Amino acid sequence: MSRFGSIWGSGPPVLKALAAQALGFLFLLSLAHLFPGRLPFWLWVALQALLAASLAAWWGLGPWWRVFQILVPVALGWQLGHAVSAWVYPSLLAVVFLVFGGGILTRVPLYNSGSAAWDELLTLIPEGERWRVVDLGAGLGGPLAALAHRRPEARFIGVEASPLVWLIAWLRCLPWKKNCRIQAGSLWRFPLAEIDLAFAFLSPAPMAALWEKACTEMKPGTLLISHSFQIPGVEPERRISLPGRPGACLLLYRIPKMP
């Protein structure tokens, strides 16, 4: 595989999203030269949105990215006819970074698990034992707050890379600061050697690398639990179905002994 192919296949989805917009725009420029007859402005906007969303779907981007591809041309088209203060766009960019910055390069969007998943996780943490549990990609801190409240003898750690999301999780878990803390930073830099149970609700993209990290650092017999996303080529020890969207489940992986 070429270097470009490697980057394209494993790089962040924002690259594909930007490429879809650029290719759609170049195609419309060519179309405008071939057919110089004047078309309504909003028809060009609609064509740009349709082309970008279609390319996003073809390249395997998820539903939210396709919606984003439609919204970008529409928003730009709207602002051309309206006066917008200069501070609006930097502010929007800052908000996007604060909320989604941790996931743009890691290809891990913000997912929130429901209380049914928290209840199932609770059954996997033995009552009365000082287990160390980490939520890799803690999001808004829901699982950690619920588990720390109901398992006060265990120790809980959340790792979150997006600044504003980390702050919300930190505030949410303050009432249980004696046995729960939220750490800002990348899950890939967090050491797993002393962890008894690692929980992750990420995306399909990093699962193979996460399994490799867990097998390298975690002790044999400890647990890696993935919400809904399976590790490629590895059969889970157990699958716990969850209510809500189709396919929602907890996948339990037992760390094997290294040969």
N, C-alpha and C positions, 0 to 999 in steps of 0.2 A: 504494500500500500504506500502511495506517495505521502510526503509530508503534509501536503494540502488535504489529501483524503483523510489522514489521521486527525488533523485539526477539525475538519468538517464533521467527522463522525463522532468525536469525543468532546468537541468544544461546547461552550454554553449556547443554549437555544437563541439567545439574543442575537448572535451572529447570523443565524438563519433568518430571523425575523427582519433584521436590517437588510439582508440580501434580497429577501422577497420584496420589500418595498422598493429597493433600488432597481431590481429587474422589472418590476411592474411599471415603474416610472419610465425607464428606458424604452420599454415596449410601447407605451403610450406616446412618447416623443416620436418614435418611428411611425406610429399610426397617424399622428397628426401631420407628418410630412407627406405620407402617401395619400391621405384624404384631407386636403386642406380646408374643406368645407367646415364652417363654424358649427360646433356642437354646443349644446347647453353646458354651462360650467359644471353643474352638479352631476351631469352624466359622466364627465371625466373623473370626478371624484368617486362616483360609484364604481366605475371600471377599475380604478386604482385599488379600491378596497377589495373588490372581487378577485382581482389578479393576485394581490398580496396574500389574501386569505387562502386562495386555492393553492398557491405555492407552499404556504405554511402547512396545509393539510398533506400535500404530496410529500413534503420532507419530514413528516412525522411529528410536527409540533402539536401540542395538545389543544383542547377546545379554547382555553383562556387565551392562548397565543393567537388563535384565529380571530377571536373577538377583538383582541388588541389590534390586529392588522386592519380590521375594519374601522375601528375607532380613530386610528391615527390620521388617515386621509380626511375623514369627516371633520375631526377637530381642527385640522389645519385649514380646510376649506371654509369652515365657519369663521375662524379668526381673521381670515383675509377681508371679510366684510364688516368686522367689528373692531373697535379700538380696545386693545388689551394692555393693561399696565405692564411696564417692563419687569416688575418684580414677580409676575405670575409664573412665568416659565421656570426661572431658577427655584422658586418655591416648590413647584410641582416636582421638579427633578430631585430636590432635596428630600421631599416626602417619599418618593419612590425609592430612593437609596436607603433611607432610614428604615423603611418597612420591608423592602425586598432585596436590599443590597447584599445580604448574606447568601441569597440563593441565585443571584444572576450568574455568577461564575461557577458555582457548584452544581447548577442545574437541579436545585432542590427548591421548589416553590413552598409557600407557606400553607401547610395543611394543619387542620385542627381535628384531633380525635375527639370522639364523644364520650359521654359518661359510661356507656356500655363497655367500651374498651378499657376504661379505668377500673371498672368493677372486675373484669376478667384479669387484668394485671394484678389486682389486689390478691386474687386467689393463688397467684404464682409466687408471692412473697411470703415466706413462712412467718406466722405470727410469733412474736417474742424473740426473733433472731435479728442480729445486727447486720443485716445484709446491706451492701452498698449497691445502689441502683442509679443508673445514669440515663437521662433522656437526651439522646443525641439529636439536636435540632429541637429544642424545647418549645419553640413557638411561643404561645401566650401563657404557658405554664400551667394549663389546666390539669394534666395528669399528675404533675409533681405536687401541686397543692392538695389535690384529693388524696393521693397516696401518703404524703407526709402527715396529713391529719389523721389518717386511719392506721398508719404503721409508725407510731412515734419512736419505736426502738430502732428502726432502720435509718439509714443515711441516704439522702437523695441529692443528686446533682443534676442540674440542667445546663446544657451547652447550647448557646444561641449566637449566631453571627450577625444578625440584623440588629442595628442599634436600638431602634424604637421598640421593636418586638422584645428584645432583651429587657428593656426598661419595664415594659408592662409585666413581663413574667416575674421580674425581680420584685416589683411592687405587690404582685398577686401572691407571692410566696413569703412575704415578710412575716405574716403571722406564725409561720412554721420555720423561722430562721434557725431554731435550735437543731433541727435535723434536715434542713433543706437549704441549698444555696444555688443561685443561678450564676453561671460563669459566662462572660462574653468572650467569643472567639470561635475558632474553627473546630468542628468536631474531629477533624483529622489530626489535630495537635493534642487532643485529649488522651492521656494514657489510660488504658483499660486493664492494666495488670491487676489492680485490686478490686475490680468490679465483679459482682456476682450476677447481675442482670443488666443488660444494656437494651434499651428500647429505642426504636427509630421509626419515624413516619416520614420518609424521605421522598424518593421517586425511583423509577426503575433504573435510572442512569448510574447511580453510585453503588448499587447493591453488591456487585462483584467485588469492588474495592473495599467495601465495608466488611464483607465476609473475610477477605484476606487480612485486614487489620485485626479483626476480632480473633481469628485463629492464631495470629502471630502473638497477640498481646494477652488475651484472656486465658485463664486457667482452664484445663480440660474439665468438662462437666458443667461449666457455667452456661448461662443462657443469653442468646441474642434473639430478641423478639422484634419482628418487623410487622408494621401495620400495613397489610394489603399487598406489599410489593415483595415478590419472591426473589430469592437469590438464584441467579441463573445456574442450572446444572446441579443444584443441591436440593434434595428432598427434605422438607421440614419434618421434624419429629412429630409435630402435632399442628392441626389447623383448627382455630376457634372462630366460627362464623359470628359476625356482628350484624345487628339490625341496621337498617338505613339503606345506603346505596348498594347496588348489586356488586358482589365480589369483595365487600368489606370483610376483613378477617384479621386475626392475629396469627402470625406464622412463627412457630417456636423452633429455634435451631439450637442444638446442644453442641458446644465447642468440643471437637474431638481431640484425642491424644495425637500429638505430632509424631510421625514415624521416626 
